């Protein structure tokens, strides 16, 4: 797979660079409901073919993705935890360090 193929697949799904597998599946369902030939009025078999091809590329990429479980990535995924770590034990906010 080339990066240009990944970018084209994301563009077909009208997605940003960050997307979860759950979001990808939901977006696929939305596009399939809109463009599937059995849909009737909104059917577009060519668009559905491109969506299926893009879904295959993205699904393959997700299966081979190596997840980053570093502390920095965890805080990126859960910004509320970053705030908790930063301010929870600050005396200004009424907290105290349980290790002290």
JONOR-V256175 format. One record per residue. RES is the residue in one small letter. OMEGA is omega in whole degrees, -180 to 180 (NA if undefined). Layout:
res;omega
RES;OMEGA
RES;OMEGA
This chain:
res;omega
x;177
x;-178
x;179
x;177
x;178
x;179
x;179
x;178
x;177
x;178
x;178
x;179
x;-179
x;-177
x;173
x;-178
x;180
x;179
x;178
x;177
x;178
x;178
x;178
x;180
x;179
x;179
x;177
x;179
x;179
x;-179
x;179
x;178
x;-177
x;-169
x;-177
x;-179
x;178
x;-177
x;-180
x;-173
x;-176
x;-176
x;175
x;-176
x;180
x;178
x;180
x;177
x;180
x;178
x;179
x;178
x;179
x;179
x;178
x;179
x;-178
x;179
x;178
x;179
x;-180
x;-179
x;-179
x;-177
x;175
x;-176
x;179
x;-179
x;179
x;179
x;-180
x;179
x;177
x;180
x;176
x;-179
x;-178
x;-176
x;178
x;177
x;176
x;178
x;179
x;179
x;-176
x;-171
x;-172
x;-176
x;179
x;-178
x;177
x;-179
x;176
x;-179
x;174
x;-179
x;-178
x;-180
x;-177
x;NA
